Amino acid sequence: MVEIPVGKLKAVVDLLMERFDTNGQVLEIDREEFWSVSVDEAYDVHSEPQDLTIGTLSESWSHLEDMLVDPERVVSHGFVWLADVFRALGDEATHQDFGKPHKS
């Protein structure tokens, strides 16, 4: 079991988000579709996933934007959609420098 204190998780997210210009910058991700694995298969590292589906970043982002517009639409699966977007941002950051340097 991994224990993650919520306060520290928020601090890490804030720290990572500081790498982006807050003056209305739009982050562009050059990828759209990705492999999606069911939760049961994702954590069963002793078996190769058999039930792969295709997800899209635009759909994940759309669900997140819907939650911003109507907080009644907030669901726990939002963390999965956010993870899709964060994964793509992390992957994109390794290919281009759209984040500003961390302040020392």
Secondary structure, DSSP 8 states (H G I E B T S, - for coil): -----HHHHHHHHHHHHTTS-TTT-----S--EEEEE-HHHHT-TTS----EEEEEHHHHHHHHHHHHH-GGG--TTHHHHHHHHHHHHHHHHTTS--S-----
